[in-house]
Amino acid sequence: MSIPQSGGGPIESFDDLAGYLAAGCKPKDAWRIGTEHEKFGYDAQTFAPLPYDGPVSIKAMLEGLRDSYGWRAIEEAGHLIGLEKDGANISLEPGGQLELSGAPLVSIHETCDEVNTHLAEVRDIAEKIGAGFIGLGAAPEWTHGEMPMMPKGRYKLMDSYMGRVGIMGVCSWVQSGAAPRPMKPAPMRSATSRTSARWAFTSSQVSWIDVSGAPESSSCPPGSRLILAPSF
């Protein structure tokens, strides 16, 4: 464990920890809610995961969203790896999961509008290039070897590292997706009720995926997972 170089000294009691967290609370008029929405893209003809490059690809999706809906490009080492507009971002998870990182908004109604607009834009571009998207919490049947790796430098390093330190890291790294709803810190009582509300949302997003038939060479051990979201 590293020794903190700053930040007010060590945490030695429950009260120290609670006080440290409470110091980050915002006044009620500054509370915000946001969304991260991840989804898997696939070729509508072959049902294979979308590669980064090519006519039916993640890059084609990003270019379409940029050109048709006014998103600004984000590049790394000459590669188009994301988009930004109005405080929101579209980014890429390691296996090509397309992610909306929503802007901090005042109400869940604004967040709902933002997500619905995003999904409509994604659907429009996907249909034009021959792709589809599915909001599952885990890739439906693709193995780790079949998943693409997005051209971010840290992803290549992390994929190699995770393959050496555990049995589930590389699986979750490229084969999982989520739709969490980040919320700004609030006093304990309010935070507790808001956390309960988050679980109410996520508990309704359940489906089944079986990896019990994974070959011995697979990064994923035998077992199964539960999680889901809608597809289109």
DOSE-530346 format. One line per 3 residues: their letters; for each residue x, y, z of N, C-alpha, C. Coordinates in nm, 3 decimals. Layout:
N
a> X,Y,Z,X,Y,Z,X,Y,Z | ...
% end
This chain:
232
msi> 0.085,-0.119,0.000,0.000,0.000,0.000,0.088,0.124,0.000 | 0.059,0.219,-0.085,0.137,0.341,-0.091,0.098,0.434,0.023 | 0.191,0.520,0.060,0.168,0.618,0.165,0.116,0.746,0.102
pqs> 0.000,0.797,0.146,-0.054,0.920,0.087,0.044,1.035,0.101 | 0.063,1.109,-0.007,0.152,1.224,-0.005,0.078,1.352,0.032 | -0.055,1.348,0.021,-0.136,1.464,0.055,-0.278,1.415,0.080
ggg> -0.364,1.506,0.123,-0.504,1.467,0.138,-0.551,1.464,0.281 | -0.470,1.513,0.376,-0.521,1.527,0.512,-0.480,1.420,0.609 | -0.391,1.329,0.571,-0.342,1.229,0.664,-0.416,1.098,0.655
pie> -0.375,0.999,0.736,-0.434,0.865,0.728,-0.577,0.860,0.780 | -0.651,0.762,0.731,-0.786,0.733,0.780,-0.772,0.630,0.892 | -0.810,0.667,1.013,-0.789,0.579,1.128,-0.918,0.535,1.196
sfd> -1.032,0.586,1.150,-1.158,0.548,1.214,-1.273,0.566,1.115 | -1.389,0.511,1.155,-1.509,0.528,1.074,-1.541,0.676,1.056 | -1.528,0.753,1.163,-1.559,0.896,1.155,-1.465,0.968,1.060
dla> -1.338,0.928,1.059,-1.243,0.988,0.964,-1.289,0.964,0.821 | -1.328,0.839,0.794,-1.370,0.803,0.659,-1.498,0.876,0.621 | -1.597,0.876,0.712,-1.724,0.942,0.685,-1.703,1.091,0.663
gyl> -1.615,1.151,0.743,-1.589,1.293,0.729,-1.522,1.327,0.597 | -1.429,1.240,0.556,-1.361,1.261,0.428,-1.460,1.256,0.311 | -1.549,1.157,0.314,-1.649,1.146,0.208,-1.748,1.262,0.212
aag> -1.789,1.300,0.334,-1.886,1.408,0.348,-1.830,1.540,0.294 | -1.696,1.556,0.303,-1.635,1.680,0.255,-1.652,1.698,0.104 | -1.679,1.588,0.034,-1.700,1.597,-0.110,-1.844,1.620,-0.150
ckp> -1.935,1.630,-0.053,-2.077,1.650,-0.084,-2.101,1.786,-0.147 | -2.200,1.789,-0.235,-2.239,1.912,-0.302,-2.367,1.967,-0.240 | -2.386,2.098,-0.245,-2.516,2.152,-0.204,-2.624,2.102,-0.300
kda> -2.748,2.097,-0.253,-2.854,2.036,-0.331,-2.872,2.101,-0.468 | -2.850,2.233,-0.478,-2.869,2.298,-0.607,-2.759,2.262,-0.707 | -2.655,2.191,-0.661,-2.548,2.148,-0.751,-2.554,1.998,-0.781
wri> -2.655,1.927,-0.729,-2.668,1.785,-0.757,-2.693,1.762,-0.906 | -2.631,1.657,-0.960,-2.648,1.623,-1.101,-2.656,1.471,-1.115 | -2.710,1.429,-1.227,-2.718,1.287,-1.259,-2.671,1.268,-1.403
gte> -2.603,1.156,-1.428,-2.553,1.130,-1.562,-2.565,0.982,-1.595 | -2.539,0.947,-1.718,-2.554,0.808,-1.762,-2.430,0.763,-1.840 | -2.391,0.639,-1.817,-2.296,0.571,-1.904,-2.371,0.453,-1.965
hek> -2.380,0.451,-2.097,-2.457,0.348,-2.165,-2.365,0.277,-2.265 | -2.333,0.149,-2.237,-2.245,0.071,-2.324,-2.326,-0.032,-2.402 | -2.285,-0.056,-2.525,-2.355,-0.152,-2.610,-2.257,-0.217,-2.709
fgy> -2.288,-0.340,-2.747,-2.205,-0.414,-2.840,-2.256,-0.394,-2.983 | -2.163,-0.365,-3.074,-2.199,-0.355,-3.215,-2.170,-0.485,-3.288 | -2.251,-0.514,-3.389,-2.229,-0.636,-3.468,-2.266,-0.611,-3.614
daq> -2.206,-0.689,-3.703,-2.237,-0.684,-3.845,-2.375,-0.747,-3.865 | -2.467,-0.675,-3.927,-2.604,-0.723,-3.942,-2.615,-0.843,-4.035 | -2.514,-0.868,-4.117,-2.516,-0.983,-4.206,-2.452,-1.107,-4.143
tfa> -2.340,-1.088,-4.077,-2.266,-1.202,-4.023,-2.285,-1.221,-3.872 | -2.335,-1.119,-3.805,-2.353,-1.118,-3.659,-2.221,-1.128,-3.584 | -2.111,-1.099,-3.652,-1.980,-1.093,-3.588,-1.962,-0.957,-3.522
plp> -1.882,-0.948,-3.416,-1.858,-0.817,-3.354,-1.793,-0.721,-3.452 | -1.826,-0.593,-3.437,-1.771,-0.493,-3.528,-1.621,-0.476,-3.506 | -1.541,-0.480,-3.615,-1.399,-0.446,-3.602,-1.384,-0.296,-3.587
ydg> -1.263,-0.252,-3.560,-1.243,-0.107,-3.551,-1.255,-0.041,-3.687 | -1.192,-0.101,-3.790,-1.185,-0.036,-3.921,-1.264,-0.114,-4.024 | -1.300,-0.047,-4.136,-1.373,-0.110,-4.243,-1.506,-0.043,-4.269
pvs> -1.578,-0.086,-4.375,-1.706,-0.022,-4.410,-1.815,-0.046,-4.306 | -1.811,-0.160,-4.239,-1.907,-0.189,-4.130,-1.823,-0.203,-4.003 | -1.806,-0.095,-3.933,-1.709,-0.095,-3.825,-1.740,0.013,-3.720
ika> -1.665,0.007,-3.611,-1.675,0.109,-3.508,-1.632,0.245,-3.562 | -1.525,0.247,-3.639,-1.478,0.373,-3.695,-1.584,0.435,-3.786 | -1.650,0.352,-3.867,-1.757,0.402,-3.955,-1.872,0.459,-3.873
mle> -1.901,0.397,-3.758,-2.004,0.451,-3.670,-1.965,0.589,-3.619 | -1.844,0.602,-3.570,-1.799,0.730,-3.517,-1.798,0.838,-3.626 | -1.753,0.801,-3.743,-1.751,0.899,-3.854,-1.892,0.941,-3.891
glr> -1.985,0.846,-3.891,-2.123,0.879,-3.925,-2.187,0.971,-3.823 | -2.163,0.943,-3.696,-2.217,1.029,-3.590,-2.154,1.169,-3.597 | -2.026,1.174,-3.624,-1.957,1.303,-3.637,-2.013,1.384,-3.753
dsy> -2.027,1.321,-3.868,-2.067,1.393,-3.989,-2.216,1.426,-3.992 | -2.298,1.342,-3.933,-2.444,1.362,-3.942,-2.503,1.438,-3.824 | -2.438,1.433,-3.708,-2.500,1.489,-3.588,-2.413,1.590,-3.514
gwr> -2.307,1.637,-3.576,-2.231,1.748,-3.520,-2.143,1.716,-3.402 | -2.107,1.589,-3.382,-2.013,1.554,-3.276,-1.872,1.591,-3.319 | -1.789,1.629,-3.224,-1.649,1.664,-3.252,-1.560,1.543,-3.226
aie> -1.463,1.524,-3.315,-1.377,1.406,-3.309,-1.275,1.415,-3.196 | -1.246,1.300,-3.134,-1.137,1.284,-3.039,-1.043,1.178,-3.097 | -0.916,1.213,-3.112,-0.820,1.122,-3.174,-0.705,1.090,-3.080
eag> -0.647,0.972,-3.101,-0.526,0.932,-3.030,-0.433,0.865,-3.130 | -0.314,0.920,-3.147,-0.215,0.867,-3.241,-0.274,0.851,-3.381 | -0.356,0.947,-3.421,-0.414,0.944,-3.555,-0.538,0.858,-3.569
hli> -0.581,0.793,-3.461,-0.701,0.708,-3.465,-0.820,0.783,-3.406 | -0.934,0.774,-3.472,-1.059,0.830,-3.419,-1.107,0.737,-3.307 | -1.104,0.783,-3.183,-1.137,0.696,-3.070,-1.257,0.745,-2.989
gle> -1.316,0.860,-3.027,-1.429,0.910,-2.951,-1.484,1.038,-3.010 | -1.590,1.087,-2.946,-1.660,1.207,-2.990,-1.703,1.287,-2.868 | -1.727,1.416,-2.886,-1.776,1.499,-2.776,-1.871,1.605,-2.828
kdg> -1.970,1.638,-2.743,-2.067,1.742,-2.779,-2.149,1.777,-2.655 | -2.162,1.906,-2.628,-2.252,1.955,-2.522,-2.230,1.889,-2.387 | -2.104,1.866,-2.350,-2.072,1.808,-2.221,-2.080,1.657,-2.215
ani> -2.120,1.593,-2.324,-2.127,1.447,-2.330,-2.015,1.394,-2.419 | -1.984,1.266,-2.401,-1.881,1.201,-2.481,-1.931,1.066,-2.531 | -1.882,1.026,-2.647,-1.899,0.889,-2.695,-1.758,0.831,-2.700
sle> -1.738,0.722,-2.629,-1.605,0.664,-2.620,-1.612,0.514,-2.651 | -1.495,0.451,-2.655,-1.484,0.309,-2.688,-1.427,0.232,-2.571 | -1.497,0.126,-2.533,-1.442,0.031,-2.438,-1.348,-0.063,-2.515
pgg> -1.269,-0.143,-2.444,-1.162,-0.220,-2.510,-1.209,-0.309,-2.624 | -1.323,-0.378,-2.608,-1.371,-0.469,-2.711,-1.462,-0.404,-2.814 | -1.462,-0.272,-2.821,-1.545,-0.203,-2.919,-1.682,-0.166,-2.867
qle> -1.709,-0.186,-2.737,-1.836,-0.142,-2.682,-1.846,0.010,-2.700 | -1.954,0.053,-2.763,-1.975,0.196,-2.787,-2.043,0.254,-2.663 | -1.982,0.355,-2.604,-2.032,0.407,-2.477,-2.070,0.555,-2.485
lsg> -2.191,0.585,-2.443,-2.229,0.723,-2.418,-2.194,0.757,-2.274 | -2.113,0.859,-2.254,-2.087,0.913,-2.122,-2.160,1.047,-2.117 | -2.277,1.045,-2.057,-2.366,1.159,-2.066,-2.319,1.281,-1.989
apl> -2.374,1.394,-2.024,-2.344,1.519,-1.954,-2.407,1.517,-1.815 | -2.352,1.591,-1.718,-2.416,1.605,-1.587,-2.545,1.686,-1.602 | -2.658,1.624,-1.574,-2.788,1.687,-1.596,-2.866,1.699,-1.466
vsi> -2.966,1.786,-1.468,-3.038,1.819,-1.345,-3.135,1.710,-1.304 | -3.199,1.644,-1.399,-3.302,1.546,-1.363,-3.291,1.421,-1.448 | -3.354,1.315,-1.400,-3.354,1.189,-1.474,-3.434,1.203,-1.605
het> -3.525,1.298,-1.610,-3.602,1.322,-1.732,-3.511,1.376,-1.842 | -3.419,1.465,-1.806,-3.322,1.515,-1.904,-3.229,1.403,-1.948 | -3.188,1.318,-1.854,-3.103,1.204,-1.887,-3.175,1.109,-1.982
cde> -3.303,1.085,-1.957,-3.383,0.999,-2.044,-3.386,1.054,-2.186 | -3.408,1.184,-2.199,-3.410,1.246,-2.331,-3.274,1.232,-2.400 | -3.167,1.252,-2.323,-3.033,1.243,-2.380,-3.005,1.102,-2.432
vnt> -3.038,1.000,-2.353,-3.013,0.863,-2.393,-3.097,0.826,-2.515 | -3.225,0.865,-2.516,-3.310,0.833,-2.630,-3.261,0.900,-2.758 | -3.213,1.023,-2.746,-3.156,1.091,-2.863,-3.033,1.017,-2.912
hla> -2.947,0.978,-2.819,-2.825,0.904,-2.855,-2.859,0.773,-2.925 | -2.954,0.697,-2.869,-2.989,0.569,-2.930,-3.049,0.587,-3.069 | -3.127,0.693,-3.088,-3.183,0.720,-3.221,-3.072,0.752,-3.321
evr> -2.973,0.828,-3.278,-2.861,0.861,-3.367,-2.780,0.735,-3.400 | -2.753,0.653,-3.299,-2.678,0.529,-3.322,-2.754,0.437,-3.415 | -2.885,0.424,-3.394,-2.966,0.338,-3.480,-2.963,0.387,-3.625
dia> -2.971,0.517,-3.644,-2.970,0.573,-3.779,-2.840,0.540,-3.852 | -2.727,0.565,-3.788,-2.598,0.539,-3.853,-2.577,0.389,-3.870 | -2.614,0.309,-3.770,-2.597,0.165,-3.779,-2.674,0.107,-3.898
eki> -2.797,0.152,-3.919,-2.875,0.102,-4.031,-2.813,0.141,-4.164 | -2.752,0.257,-4.169,-2.690,0.304,-4.295,-2.566,0.223,-4.332 | -2.491,0.175,-4.234,-2.369,0.101,-4.266,-2.387,-0.050,-4.258
gag> -2.505,-0.097,-4.216,-2.529,-0.240,-4.208,-2.488,-0.302,-4.076 | -2.504,-0.227,-3.969,-2.467,-0.276,-3.836,-2.589,-0.279,-3.744 | -2.574,-0.345,-3.632,-2.676,-0.344,-3.528,-2.607,-0.333,-3.393
fig> -2.684,-0.302,-3.289,-2.628,-0.292,-3.155,-2.718,-0.364,-3.056 | -2.655,-0.420,-2.954,-2.729,-0.491,-2.851,-2.676,-0.450,-2.715 | -2.766,-0.419,-2.622,-2.728,-0.368,-2.492,-2.715,-0.474,-2.385
lga> -2.654,-0.587,-2.416,-2.635,-0.691,-2.316,-2.523,-0.657,-2.219 | -2.531,-0.711,-2.099,-2.425,-0.692,-2.000,-2.302,-0.775,-2.030 | -2.313,-0.872,-2.120,-2.199,-0.954,-2.160,-2.218,-0.996,-2.305
ape> -2.108,-1.013,-2.376,-2.116,-1.054,-2.517,-2.193,-1.185,-2.528 | -2.286,-1.197,-2.625,-2.377,-1.311,-2.628,-2.310,-1.445,-2.652 | -2.212,-1.452,-2.744,-2.148,-1.580,-2.771,-2.004,-1.565,-2.820
wth> -1.960,-1.444,-2.840,-1.826,-1.422,-2.892,-1.721,-1.453,-2.786 | -1.614,-1.521,-2.826,-1.505,-1.551,-2.735,-1.411,-1.430,-2.725 | -1.323,-1.437,-2.629,-1.224,-1.329,-2.614,-1.143,-1.312,-2.741
gem> -1.105,-1.423,-2.805,-1.026,-1.416,-2.927,-1.099,-1.355,-3.045 | -1.232,-1.361,-3.042,-1.311,-1.304,-3.152,-1.337,-1.155,-3.134 | -1.317,-1.104,-3.015,-1.344,-0.962,-2.990,-1.231,-0.876,-3.044
pmm> -1.265,-0.762,-3.105,-1.161,-0.671,-3.151,-1.096,-0.599,-3.034 | -0.983,-0.538,-3.058,-0.919,-0.454,-2.956,-0.908,-0.314,-3.013 | -0.964,-0.218,-2.944,-0.966,-0.080,-2.992,-0.826,-0.018,-2.984
pkg> -0.793,0.073,-3.075,-0.657,0.126,-3.085,-0.624,0.235,-2.983 | -0.640,0.202,-2.857,-0.594,0.289,-2.750,-0.471,0.223,-2.688 | -0.365,0.301,-2.669,-0.241,0.243,-2.620,-0.256,0.169,-2.490
ryk> -0.331,0.224,-2.397,-0.342,0.161,-2.265,-0.422,0.031,-2.271 | -0.511,0.017,-2.370,-0.588,-0.106,-2.380,-0.499,-0.225,-2.415 | -0.405,-0.205,-2.506,-0.314,-0.314,-2.543,-0.231,-0.357,-2.423
lmd> -0.183,-0.259,-2.347,-0.104,-0.291,-2.228,-0.188,-0.363,-2.123 | -0.310,-0.314,-2.099,-0.394,-0.372,-1.996,-0.439,-0.513,-2.032 | -0.466,-0.538,-2.160,-0.511,-0.671,-2.202,-0.402,-0.774,-2.175
sym> -0.279,-0.738,-2.207,-0.168,-0.829,-2.181,-0.149,-0.852,-2.032 | -0.160,-0.745,-1.954,-0.141,-0.756,-1.808,-0.251,-0.842,-1.745 | -0.377,-0.818,-1.781,-0.487,-0.892,-1.719,-0.480,-1.040,-1.749
grv> -0.424,-1.075,-1.864,-0.411,-1.216,-1.898,-0.313,-1.291,-1.809 | -0.232,-1.217,-1.733,-0.131,-1.278,-1.649,-0.167,-1.280,-1.501 | -0.273,-1.210,-1.462,-0.298,-1.194,-1.318,-0.432,-1.247,-1.270
gim> -0.508,-1.315,-1.352,-0.636,-1.366,-1.306,-0.706,-1.443,-1.415 | -0.825,-1.494,-1.382,-0.898,-1.576,-1.478,-1.017,-1.505,-1.540 | -1.062,-1.395,-1.481,-1.180,-1.327,-1.532,-1.151,-1.188,-1.587
gvc> -1.031,-1.135,-1.561,-1.001,-0.999,-1.601,-1.015,-0.975,-1.750 | -0.951,-1.060,-1.831,-0.957,-1.037,-1.975,-1.098,-1.059,-2.029 | -1.173,-1.148,-1.965,-1.310,-1.174,-2.008,-1.397,-1.050,-1.987
swv> -1.394,-0.996,-1.866,-1.475,-0.878,-1.835,-1.424,-0.755,-1.908 | -1.298,-0.751,-1.938,-1.234,-0.636,-2.002,-1.294,-0.607,-2.139 | -1.313,-0.712,-2.221,-1.361,-0.690,-2.357,-1.499,-0.747,-2.383
qsg> -1.555,-0.824,-2.290,-1.680,-0.894,-2.317,-1.794,-0.853,-2.226 | -1.783,-0.738,-2.161,-1.892,-0.694,-2.074,-1.932,-0.552,-2.108 | -2.055,-0.519,-2.072,-2.107,-0.384,-2.093,-2.196,-0.347,-1.976
aap> -2.222,-0.219,-1.959,-2.302,-0.175,-1.845,-2.374,-0.045,-1.878 | -2.470,-0.013,-1.793,-2.542,0.114,-1.807,-2.560,0.177,-1.669 | -2.450,0.213,-1.602,-2.463,0.276,-1.470,-2.513,0.419,-1.480
rpm> -2.558,0.471,-1.365,-2.609,0.609,-1.359,-2.533,0.684,-1.251 | -2.421,0.750,-1.288,-2.344,0.822,-1.186,-2.424,0.935,-1.123 | -2.405,0.954,-0.992,-2.470,1.062,-0.920,-2.367,1.137,-0.837
kpa> -2.382,1.266,-0.827,-2.291,1.347,-0.749,-2.307,1.317,-0.600 | -2.198,1.329,-0.521,-2.206,1.301,-0.377,-2.311,1.387,-0.308 | -2.378,1.324,-0.211,-2.480,1.394,-0.133,-2.469,1.348,0.012
pmr> -2.533,1.418,0.107,-2.532,1.373,0.246,-2.582,1.231,0.260 | -2.541,1.162,0.367,-2.561,1.019,0.382,-2.705,0.973,0.362 | -2.801,1.040,0.427,-2.940,0.995,0.416,-2.989,1.003,0.272
sat> -2.958,1.114,0.204,-2.999,1.128,0.065,-2.926,1.028,-0.023 | -2.797,1.008,0.002,-2.719,0.914,-0.078,-2.775,0.773,-0.065 | -2.820,0.736,0.055,-2.876,0.603,0.076,-3.002,0.582,-0.007
srt> -3.092,0.680,-0.007,-3.216,0.666,-0.084,-3.187,0.665,-0.234 | -3.087,0.743,-0.276,-3.056,0.747,-0.418,-2.989,0.617,-0.463 | -2.907,0.558,-0.375,-2.847,0.429,-0.407,-2.955,0.322,-0.421
sar> -3.056,0.325,-0.334,-3.167,0.231,-0.344,-3.239,0.248,-0.478 | -3.254,0.371,-0.523,-3.318,0.396,-0.651,-3.237,0.339,-0.765 | -3.104,0.351,-0.756,-3.019,0.296,-0.861,-3.036,0.145,-0.870
waf> -3.042,0.077,-0.756,-3.061,-0.067,-0.758,-3.197,-0.104,-0.815 | -3.296,-0.018,-0.792,-3.428,-0.045,-0.848,-3.423,-0.045,-1.000 | -3.343,0.045,-1.057,-3.327,0.048,-1.203,-3.252,-0.076,-1.251
tss> -3.135,-0.102,-1.192,-3.049,-0.207,-1.244,-3.107,-0.345,-1.221 | -3.187,-0.363,-1.115,-3.242,-0.495,-1.087,-3.344,-0.538,-1.191 | -3.394,-0.443,-1.270,-3.491,-0.479,-1.373,-3.423,-0.516,-1.504
qvs> -3.287,-0.506,-1.508,-3.215,-0.531,-1.632,-3.145,-0.666,-1.621 | -3.220,-0.776,-1.635,-3.161,-0.906,-1.613,-3.188,-1.001,-1.730 | -3.086,-1.067,-1.775,-3.097,-1.171,-1.876,-2.993,-1.277,-1.843
wid> -2.978,-1.379,-1.927,-2.889,-1.490,-1.896,-2.790,-1.511,-2.007 | -2.663,-1.535,-1.971,-2.563,-1.574,-2.069,-2.481,-1.687,-2.010 | -2.459,-1.792,-2.087,-2.391,-1.911,-2.038,-2.253,-1.921,-2.101
vsg> -2.149,-1.930,-2.018,-2.016,-1.954,-2.070,-1.965,-2.090,-2.022 | -2.057,-2.179,-1.986,-2.017,-2.309,-1.934,-1.952,-2.395,-2.040 | -1.978,-2.363,-2.167,-1.918,-2.441,-2.273,-1.789,-2.383,-2.325
ape> -1.730,-2.290,-2.255,-1.606,-2.228,-2.300,-1.495,-2.332,-2.305 | -1.414,-2.334,-2.413,-1.305,-2.431,-2.423,-1.198,-2.404,-2.318 | -1.111,-2.505,-2.296,-1.009,-2.489,-2.193,-0.916,-2.372,-2.223
sss> -0.899,-2.339,-2.351,-0.809,-2.230,-2.389,-0.874,-2.093,-2.370 | -1.004,-2.092,-2.340,-1.074,-1.965,-2.323,-1.026,-1.894,-2.197 | -1.033,-1.761,-2.203,-0.997,-1.682,-2.085,-1.105,-1.689,-1.978
cpp> -1.226,-1.728,-2.016,-1.338,-1.730,-1.922,-1.353,-1.869,-1.863 | -1.357,-1.883,-1.732,-1.377,-2.013,-1.671,-1.521,-2.058,-1.685 | -1.548,-2.188,-1.666,-1.687,-2.234,-1.669,-1.772,-2.157,-1.568
gsr> -1.899,-2.135,-1.605,-1.989,-2.061,-1.517,-2.090,-1.985,-1.599 | -2.164,-1.900,-1.537,-2.262,-1.821,-1.610,-2.279,-1.686,-1.544 | -2.336,-1.590,-1.619,-2.355,-1.454,-1.568,-2.498,-1.411,-1.592
lil> -2.546,-1.321,-1.512,-2.676,-1.259,-1.531,-2.658,-1.110,-1.547 | -2.719,-1.056,-1.649,-2.729,-0.910,-1.670,-2.783,-0.882,-1.810 | -2.847,-0.769,-1.830,-2.899,-0.732,-1.963,-2.944,-0.587,-1.980
aps> -2.972,-0.546,-2.107,-3.045,-0.421,-2.139,-3.104,-0.440,-2.277 | -3.190,-0.351,-2.326,-3.257,-0.373,-2.454,-3.161,-0.371,-2.573 | -3.204,-0.428,-2.684,-3.124,-0.427,-2.806,-3.204,-0.367,-2.920
f> -3.135,-0.335,-3.028,-3.203,-0.290,-3.151,-3.115,-0.320,-3.269
% end
